[in-house]
Amino acid sequence: MEFQQFEQGYVIRLQKGEAVTRSLHDFFRKQQISAAILWAIGALEKVRLGYFDRQQKQYLEKEFPGVYELVSFTGNVSRVDGEPFLHAHAILGDPNYATFGGHFFEGTVAVTMEVVLFTLPSIIQRKLDEETGLKLWHLTGK
């Protein structure tokens, strides 16, 4: 991983072979990031995406073993039990120019992943929402 800091955040380049979620979580810990928004593009392989089933209150996960263009990757960083938490969605493109996407769990960088991360001047906590079974933002302002 390479990165460069600027006034509002960072630009980050993940390199071939890096596990996206693990690499980003390590970066968030080292840089003490508590709240941020991010975007990325690149190419990934061995991707695991999910779709949240509201009836079952769980993610239906699917693995995609090929190599894909990372057409869009958007998300945010918050805190769960004091640790950084990445919540991201990805849109992937295949060799036939078809796209598909979902909740991003993990993937490996196939070529590069270029991330723009804007840090926020606060801490955003997530807490379990009993109705959905998800850890949602817990915000104090009304």
C-alpha positions in Angstrom: 0.0 0.0 0.0 1.1 3.5 -0.8 -0.7 6.6 0.4 -0.4 10.4 0.4 -2.1 12.6 2.9 -3.8 15.9 2.0 -5.7 18.4 4.1 -9.1 16.6 4.0 -7.9 13.0 3.9 -5.8 10.6 1.9 -5.3 9.1 -1.5 -4.4 5.4 -1.2 -3.2 2.8 -3.7 -3.6 -0.8 -2.8 -1.3 -3.1 -4.7 -1.8 -6.4 -6.5 -2.4 -9.2 -4.1 -3.6 -7.1 -1.1 -6.8 -8.1 0.7 -8.9 -5.0 0.5 -10.8 -5.1 3.7 -7.9 -6.2 5.9 -5.6 -3.6 4.3 -8.0 -0.8 4.7 -8.8 -1.7 8.3 -5.1 -1.8 9.1 -4.7 1.6 7.5 -7.7 3.1 9.5 -6.2 1.8 12.8 -2.7 3.1 12.1 -4.0 6.5 11.0 -6.6 6.6 13.8 -9.5 7.2 11.5 -12.9 7.3 13.3 -15.1 8.6 10.5 -14.7 9.0 6.8 -16.2 8.6 3.3 -14.4 6.9 0.5 -14.5 6.1 -3.2 -12.4 3.8 -5.3 -11.8 2.2 -8.7 -9.5 -0.5 -9.9 -9.5 -4.2 -10.6 -10.3 -7.0 -8.1 -10.4 -10.8 -8.0 -11.8 -13.4 -5.6 -14.6 -11.0 -4.5 -17.3 -11.7 -2.0 -20.4 -9.6 -2.1 -23.7 -9.7 -0.2 -27.3 -8.9 -0.4 -29.2 -8.2 2.9 -32.3 -10.3 3.3 -34.6 -8.3 5.6 -36.8 -11.3 6.4 -33.9 -13.5 7.5 -32.0 -10.5 8.9 -28.8 -11.7 7.4 -26.6 -11.2 4.3 -26.8 -13.7 1.5 -23.2 -13.9 0.4 -21.8 -14.9 -3.0 -18.2 -15.4 -4.1 -17.0 -14.3 -7.5 -13.8 -16.1 -8.3 -12.8 -14.3 -11.5 -11.1 -11.0 -12.2 -13.3 -7.9 -12.5 -13.1 -4.2 -13.1 -14.0 -2.3 -10.0 -16.4 0.1 -11.7 -17.4 1.8 -8.4 -16.7 1.4 -4.7 -18.3 3.7 -2.3 -18.6 3.6 1.4 -17.9 5.0 4.8 -15.8 4.4 7.9 -17.3 4.4 11.4 -16.6 2.6 14.7 -18.0 -0.7 16.1 -17.0 -1.5 19.7 -14.1 1.0 19.4 -12.7 -0.6 16.2 -12.8 0.9 12.6 -15.6 -0.5 10.5 -15.8 -0.3 6.7 -19.3 -0.3 5.2 -18.9 -0.3 1.4 -20.8 -1.3 -1.7 -19.1 -2.3 -5.0 -20.1 -2.5 -8.6 -18.0 -5.0 -10.7 -17.8 -5.3 -14.4 -17.0 -8.6 -16.2 -15.4 -9.2 -19.6 -18.8 -9.1 -21.3 -19.4 -5.5 -20.0 -22.1 -6.7 -17.7 -22.1 -5.2 -14.2 -23.4 -6.4 -10.9 -22.9 -5.3 -7.3 -23.7 -5.5 -3.7 -22.4 -5.1 -0.1 -18.7 -5.5 -0.2 -17.2 -8.1 2.2 -13.8 -8.9 0.7 -11.7 -9.0 -2.5 -8.1 -9.2 -3.6 -6.5 -6.5 -5.7 -5.9 -7.9 -9.2 -4.0 -4.9 -10.6 -4.5 -1.8 -8.5 -7.2 -0.1 -6.3 -7.1 3.7 -6.1 -8.9 5.0 -3.1 -9.9 8.6 -2.2 -10.7 8.9 1.5 -12.1 12.0 3.1 -11.9 12.0 6.8 -14.6 13.6 8.9 -13.9 15.6 12.1 -16.0 13.4 14.4 -16.5 9.8 15.6 -19.4 7.9 14.2 -20.5 4.9 16.2 -22.6 1.9 15.1 -25.0 0.2 17.4 -27.2 -2.9 17.0 -30.6 -2.1 15.7 -33.0 -4.8 17.0 -35.5 -4.4 14.2 -33.1 -5.0 11.3 -30.4 -7.0 13.1 -27.8 -4.6 11.6 -25.3 -2.3 13.3 -26.5 1.1 12.1 -25.1 4.6 12.7 -25.9 5.9 16.1 -26.1 9.7 15.8 -26.8 12.0 18.7 -28.2 15.1 16.8 -31.8 15.5 15.7 
